[in-house]
Amino acid sequence: MNPFVRSLDPVLKNPKHCFVGEAALEVLAQDLAKKKFKTPAWRESCFPESDDQVIEFFGVANAINFGFTDFKTGKQFDVEYPKGSGKIWKGSFAMVASLKRALDENFPILHPYTLSQFSPNFAERIFRHHTTPIPMLNERVKNLQNIGRTFGFKKIWSFTDLFKDSDFYLFNNGKGILEKLTNFFDCYKDISLWNGHTLQFHKRAQLFAMAYHGRALSSNGKLQPIRDPENFGPISDYRIPQVLRYFGLLCYRKELARKIEKGVLIPKDSDMEIEIRAQAVNIMHKLLLRINALRKGSPITMTELDYFIWSTGKKKSGSFGRHHFTYTTSY
């Protein structure tokens, strides 16, 4: 079992704001057990065509994979790419398109020295928008600087070397990909302190490895897939609880439900925010176990289940009501 999931047990013993809809979980598991799941390849035109530096690209992109919605307007960061094409990318895809555009323009966005010297002026150039600017620009600058500076300090020269040195295992007695990412890079740490406990979410680190795994599976053997994909844990962002709530798997007390419906900011590391994230992880973990218990044939991993839930929310976000708002780099 993913150790990050186990770290959340203290929150789940006596929740006050968020609860599991067990009956709804069983109904959805029964339905999804019959489904043919898709593993995303991440080969849309906003991603690099070549696999040669794709680990570096995913490493940079996922370090800044958070907070794309302007809370005041409710609109997402957007980018037209390629220029003049009329193709508008939004949210995380707009961020990815911005990085791809930078590579097209010969800006060395993947080079550690460039990242170590990354400035707000660079950021404004890279993330120039269509109609809605990217939020939290300074936080992204800080994270990109952290990548470049950590490479030099830790004497690791690339994310590719880190993956190879980990032998493409997520967890490997302290030497796995997720262990190294979350221990070495501040930009990949995602923890909360709660009543004396350290809760490990590590959304961005897991997304990085998960995106690489999907790409590797579609590379016709050019890239080595993750060797222990069964150890991927649920991704604790804002979209997952929105979808789980819609299906009745995640249930909120009235006070929390009212705050979300009114668009009230839920402070980071508050009991409400921590319970939302922890219960979403808990439910996704339980849902995966139940699906595989019911499923005929080979089991799925969190790679497939997370993509299904996330993409369902992305496609039908207008049908699911509001998601909770928290100003944080964790989402």
ZANU-588256 format. One record per residue (C-alpha): x, y, z. Coordinates in Angstrom, 2 decimals, always signed. Layout:
N
[r [X Y Z]],
...
end
This chain:
331
[r [+0.00 +0.00 +0.00]],
[r [+1.20 +3.49 -0.81]],
[r [+2.70 +4.90 +2.44]],
[r [+1.33 +8.36 +1.66]],
[r [-2.19 +6.93 +1.99]],
[r [-1.39 +5.33 +5.35]],
[r [-0.18 +8.69 +6.70]],
[r [-3.76 +10.03 +6.48]],
[r [-5.24 +7.44 +8.88]],
[r [-5.37 +9.84 +11.89]],
[r [-7.72 +12.22 +10.04]],
[r [-10.07 +9.39 +9.07]],
[r [-10.61 +8.01 +12.57]],
[r [-12.98 +10.72 +13.75]],
[r [-14.00 +13.03 +10.87]],
[r [-16.20 +16.03 +11.61]],
[r [-16.91 +17.51 +8.17]],
[r [-16.54 +14.83 +5.45]],
[r [-17.83 +11.27 +5.33]],
[r [-17.87 +8.26 +3.01]],
[r [-21.09 +7.33 +1.22]],
[r [-20.58 +3.58 +1.44]],
[r [-23.75 +2.61 -0.45]],
[r [-22.94 +4.96 -3.33]],
[r [-19.37 +3.65 -3.40]],
[r [-20.65 +0.10 -3.86]],
[r [-23.00 +1.16 -6.66]],
[r [-20.26 +3.01 -8.56]],
[r [-17.76 +0.18 -8.03]],
[r [-20.25 -2.30 -9.47]],
[r [-20.68 -0.09 -12.53]],
[r [-16.98 +0.68 -13.06]],
[r [-15.94 -2.95 -12.63]],
[r [-17.51 -3.56 -16.07]],
[r [-15.81 -0.57 -17.68]],
[r [-12.88 -0.64 -20.07]],
[r [-10.48 +1.96 -18.71]],
[r [-8.08 +4.14 -20.67]],
[r [-4.50 +4.85 -19.74]],
[r [-3.72 +8.42 -20.85]],
[r [-0.73 +8.73 -23.17]],
[r [-0.31 +12.51 -22.78]],
[r [+0.38 +12.95 -26.48]],
[r [-1.98 +15.82 -27.19]],
[r [-0.47 +18.51 -29.42]],
[r [+0.38 +20.70 -26.42]],
[r [+2.93 +18.06 -25.30]],
[r [+6.32 +17.43 -26.95]],
[r [+6.12 +15.04 -29.89]],
[r [+9.44 +13.39 -29.11]],
[r [+10.01 +11.15 -26.08]],
[r [+13.68 +12.19 -25.84]],
[r [+13.29 +14.79 -23.07]],
[r [+9.80 +13.97 -21.91]],
[r [+10.88 +13.17 -18.34]],
[r [+12.44 +16.63 -18.06]],
[r [+9.33 +18.22 -19.55]],
[r [+6.99 +16.43 -17.13]],
[r [+9.34 +17.29 -14.25]],
[r [+9.14 +21.01 -14.99]],
[r [+5.42 +21.00 -15.82]],
[r [+4.26 +19.14 -12.71]],
[r [+6.30 +21.30 -10.37]],
[r [+3.91 +24.12 -11.33]],
[r [+0.78 +22.03 -11.81]],
[r [-1.55 +23.88 -9.45]],
[r [-4.10 +26.67 -9.17]],
[r [-5.32 +27.61 -12.66]],
[r [-8.65 +29.19 -11.71]],
[r [-9.09 +32.90 -10.98]],
[r [-11.22 +32.74 -7.83]],
[r [-12.74 +36.17 -8.48]],
[r [-14.01 +35.41 -11.99]],
[r [-14.16 +31.61 -11.88]],
[r [-12.32 +31.52 -15.23]],
[r [-9.30 +29.36 -15.98]],
[r [-5.92 +30.40 -17.33]],
[r [-6.01 +30.02 -21.11]],
[r [-3.56 +30.03 -24.00]],
[r [-3.93 +29.97 -27.76]],
[r [-1.49 +27.42 -29.17]],
[r [-0.25 +27.39 -31.84]],
[r [-0.62 +31.12 -32.38]],
[r [-3.33 +31.95 -34.88]],
[r [-4.74 +28.41 -34.80]],
[r [-7.83 +29.32 -32.80]],
[r [-7.06 +26.33 -30.52]],
[r [-7.55 +27.49 -26.91]],
[r [-6.12 +25.38 -24.11]],
[r [-7.33 +25.89 -20.55]],
[r [-6.12 +25.05 -17.05]],
[r [-3.24 +22.59 -16.75]],
[r [-3.24 +22.05 -20.52]],
[r [-2.70 +25.80 -21.00]],
[r [+0.32 +25.61 -18.70]],
[r [+1.69 +22.68 -20.68]],
[r [+1.05 +24.52 -23.95]],
[r [+2.97 +27.51 -22.58]],
[r [+6.01 +25.34 -21.91]],
[r [+5.75 +23.70 -25.33]],
[r [+5.54 +27.18 -26.91]],
[r [+8.68 +28.18 -25.00]],
[r [+10.53 +25.19 -26.45]],
[r [+9.28 +26.10 -29.93]],
[r [+10.74 +29.57 -29.36]],
[r [+14.09 +28.05 -28.30]],
[r [+13.76 +29.17 -24.70]],
[r [+15.75 +26.59 -22.64]],
[r [+12.98 +25.97 -20.13]],
[r [+14.28 +22.46 -19.32]],
[r [+17.86 +23.49 -18.52]],
[r [+18.75 +23.52 -14.79]],
[r [+20.75 +26.76 -15.02]],
[r [+17.88 +28.56 -16.77]],
[r [+15.51 +27.32 -14.09]],
[r [+17.83 +28.38 -11.26]],
[r [+17.81 +31.92 -12.68]],
[r [+14.12 +31.96 -13.58]],
[r [+12.59 +35.40 -13.00]],
[r [+9.12 +37.01 -12.99]],
[r [+10.01 +38.59 -16.34]],
[r [+10.71 +35.15 -17.78]],
[r [+7.44 +33.90 -16.31]],
[r [+5.40 +36.69 -17.89]],
[r [+6.94 +35.86 -21.24]],
[r [+6.44 +32.10 -20.95]],
[r [+2.89 +32.21 -19.57]],
[r [+1.45 +34.97 -21.73]],
[r [-2.28 +34.32 -21.86]],
[r [-5.24 +34.51 -24.22]],
[r [-7.92 +36.09 -21.98]],
[r [-7.21 +34.97 -18.37]],
[r [-3.74 +35.27 -16.77]],
[r [-2.18 +32.41 -14.85]],
[r [-2.69 +32.84 -11.08]],
[r [+0.08 +32.61 -8.46]],
[r [+2.87 +33.59 -10.84]],
[r [+5.40 +34.23 -8.06]],
[r [+4.80 +30.79 -6.56]],
[r [+5.54 +29.22 -9.94]],
[r [+8.75 +31.22 -10.29]],
[r [+9.83 +29.98 -6.86]],
[r [+9.14 +26.34 -7.75]],
[r [+11.00 +26.52 -11.05]],
[r [+13.98 +28.13 -9.33]],
[r [+13.90 +25.32 -6.78]],
[r [+14.29 +22.69 -9.49]],
[r [+17.41 +24.26 -10.96]],
[r [+19.03 +25.01 -7.62]],
[r [+18.26 +21.58 -6.16]],
[r [+19.87 +19.83 -9.11]],
[r [+23.14 +21.62 -8.39]],
[r [+22.96 +21.18 -4.61]],
[r [+22.09 +17.47 -4.70]],
[r [+24.46 +16.77 -7.61]],
[r [+21.61 +15.29 -9.64]],
[r [+21.84 +16.53 -13.20]],
[r [+18.42 +15.66 -14.54]],
[r [+15.07 +14.10 -13.69]],
[r [+16.02 +11.36 -16.17]],
[r [+19.01 +10.45 -13.99]],
[r [+16.77 +10.44 -10.92]],
[r [+14.36 +7.99 -12.58]],
[r [+17.20 +5.76 -13.77]],
[r [+18.93 +5.79 -10.37]],
[r [+15.60 +4.72 -8.84]],
[r [+15.39 +1.87 -11.40]],
[r [+11.93 +3.24 -12.26]],
[r [+10.42 +2.17 -8.94]],
[r [+8.11 +4.58 -7.10]],
[r [+9.19 +3.20 -3.73]],
[r [+12.48 +1.40 -3.22]],
[r [+13.64 +1.51 +0.41]],
[r [+14.06 +5.28 +0.34]],
[r [+15.56 +5.33 -3.15]],
[r [+12.37 +5.32 -5.24]],
[r [+11.22 +8.08 -7.56]],
[r [+8.54 +9.44 -5.21]],
[r [+10.83 +9.15 -2.21]],
[r [+13.58 +11.15 -3.91]],
[r [+11.28 +13.77 -5.43]],
[r [+9.58 +14.52 -2.11]],
[r [+12.79 +14.40 -0.07]],
[r [+15.03 +16.43 -2.40]],
[r [+12.75 +19.05 -3.98]],
[r [+10.75 +21.54 -1.93]],
[r [+8.59 +22.16 -5.00]],
[r [+7.48 +18.53 -4.89]],
[r [+6.69 +18.36 -1.19]],
[r [+2.99 +18.39 -0.33]],
[r [+2.41 +17.79 +3.36]],
[r [+0.14 +19.13 +6.08]],
[r [+0.68 +19.13 +9.83]],
[r [-2.46 +18.13 +11.72]],
[r [-2.74 +17.50 +15.48]],
[r [+0.86 +16.36 +15.73]],
[r [+0.71 +14.19 +12.61]],
[r [+2.46 +14.71 +9.27]],
[r [+0.01 +14.05 +6.48]],
[r [+1.57 +13.20 +3.13]],
[r [-0.42 +14.06 +0.02]],
[r [+2.34 +14.74 -2.55]],
[r [-0.03 +15.42 -5.42]],
[r [+2.48 +16.89 -7.87]],
[r [+5.15 +14.22 -7.38]],
[r [+2.66 +11.44 -8.02]],
[r [+1.23 +13.24 -11.05]],
[r [+4.73 +13.58 -12.48]],
[r [+5.45 +9.86 -12.24]],
[r [+1.91 +8.95 -13.31]],
[r [+2.08 +11.11 -16.46]],
[r [+5.46 +9.64 -17.34]],
[r [+4.09 +6.11 -16.88]],
[r [+1.22 +6.75 -19.29]],
[r [+3.60 +8.19 -21.85]],
[r [+6.01 +5.27 -21.45]],
[r [+3.27 +2.70 -22.02]],
[r [+2.53 +4.35 -25.38]],
[r [+6.19 +4.64 -26.47]],
[r [+6.51 +1.24 -28.19]],
[r [+9.25 +0.23 -25.79]],
[r [+11.36 +3.38 -26.06]],
[r [+10.64 +4.41 -22.46]],
[r [+10.76 +2.15 -19.42]],
[r [+7.36 +2.15 -17.65]],
[r [+7.13 +2.46 -13.87]],
[r [+7.89 -0.97 -12.40]],
[r [+5.45 -0.78 -9.46]],
[r [+2.41 +1.16 -10.78]],
[r [+0.22 -0.60 -8.21]],
[r [+1.85 +1.74 -5.65]],
[r [+0.46 +4.93 -7.15]],
[r [-1.77 +6.61 -4.59]],
[r [-4.84 +8.76 -5.22]],
[r [-4.22 +12.30 -6.46]],
[r [-5.63 +14.80 -3.97]],
[r [-6.59 +17.84 -6.02]],
[r [-9.80 +19.89 -6.12]],
[r [-11.49 +18.14 -9.06]],
[r [-11.61 +14.64 -7.53]],
[r [-13.72 +15.55 -4.47]],
[r [-16.07 +17.53 -6.72]],
[r [-16.82 +14.41 -8.77]],
[r [-16.95 +12.08 -5.77]],
[r [-19.46 +14.37 -4.11]],
[r [-21.64 +14.39 -7.22]],
[r [-21.77 +10.58 -7.23]],
[r [-22.57 +10.52 -3.50]],
[r [-19.30 +8.91 -2.41]],
[r [-18.13 +12.01 -0.53]],
[r [-20.66 +13.55 +1.85]],
[r [-20.32 +16.97 +3.52]],
[r [-21.87 +18.32 +6.69]],
[r [-24.22 +21.24 +6.09]],
[r [-21.78 +23.95 +7.19]],
[r [-19.08 +22.81 +4.77]],
[r [-21.60 +22.25 +1.97]],
[r [-22.90 +25.82 +2.37]],
[r [-19.40 +27.27 +2.23]],
[r [-18.62 +25.43 -0.98]],
[r [-21.92 +26.31 -2.62]],
[r [-21.38 +30.00 -1.81]],
[r [-17.78 +29.95 -3.05]],
[r [-16.34 +30.77 +0.38]],
[r [-12.58 +30.24 +0.60]],
[r [-11.66 +27.14 +2.63]],
[r [-8.29 +27.96 +4.26]],
[r [-5.39 +25.64 +3.54]],
[r [-4.63 +23.26 +6.43]],
[r [-7.93 +24.02 +8.13]],
[r [-9.78 +20.95 +9.44]],
[r [-12.29 +21.28 +6.60]],
[r [-9.67 +21.44 +3.86]],
[r [-7.62 +18.58 +5.30]],
[r [-10.68 +16.36 +5.68]],
[r [-11.75 +17.03 +2.08]],
[r [-8.36 +15.94 +0.77]],
[r [-7.95 +13.00 +3.14]],
[r [-11.42 +11.61 +2.54]],
[r [-11.05 +11.98 -1.22]],
[r [-7.83 +9.95 -1.05]],
[r [-9.51 +7.40 +1.22]],
[r [-12.52 +7.01 -1.07]],
[r [-10.43 +6.67 -4.22]],
[r [-8.31 +4.01 -2.52]],
[r [-11.38 +2.09 -1.35]],
[r [-13.02 +2.45 -4.75]],
[r [-9.98 +1.01 -6.53]],
[r [-9.85 -1.98 -4.17]],
[r [-13.56 -2.65 -4.61]],
[r [-13.44 -2.33 -8.42]],
[r [-10.57 -4.80 -8.63]],
[r [-12.34 -7.21 -6.27]],
[r [-15.36 -7.21 -8.62]],
[r [-13.49 -6.98 -11.89]],
[r [-12.92 -9.90 -14.23]],
[r [-9.51 -9.96 -15.82]],
[r [-6.44 -7.90 -14.97]],
[r [-6.69 -5.26 -12.20]],
[r [-6.49 -1.57 -12.92]],
[r [-4.21 +0.85 -11.08]],
[r [-4.76 +4.36 -9.78]],
[r [-3.39 +5.64 -13.10]],
[r [-6.54 +4.54 -14.90]],
[r [-9.03 +5.33 -12.13]],
[r [-7.67 +8.80 -11.42]],
[r [-7.76 +9.71 -15.11]],
[r [-11.34 +8.50 -15.42]],
[r [-12.58 +10.52 -12.41]],
[r [-10.49 +13.61 -13.29]],
[r [-11.48 +13.66 -16.97]],
[r [-15.14 +13.08 -16.08]],
[r [-15.00 +16.17 -13.88]],
[r [-13.16 +18.19 -16.52]],
[r [-15.63 +17.32 -19.29]],
[r [-18.77 +17.87 -17.23]],
[r [-17.65 +20.41 -14.65]],
[r [-20.76 +22.52 -15.20]],
[r [-22.96 +19.62 -14.12]],
[r [-21.24 +18.92 -10.82]],
[r [-21.77 +22.16 -8.92]],
[r [-18.96 +24.13 -7.35]],
[r [-15.70 +22.64 -6.23]],
[r [-14.13 +23.91 -3.02]],
[r [-11.80 +26.92 -3.24]],
[r [-8.48 +26.88 -1.40]],
[r [-5.65 +29.25 -2.23]],
[r [-2.72 +26.84 -2.34]],
[r [+0.02 +25.40 -4.54]],
[r [-1.15 +21.90 -3.53]],
[r [-4.00 +21.77 -6.07]],
end
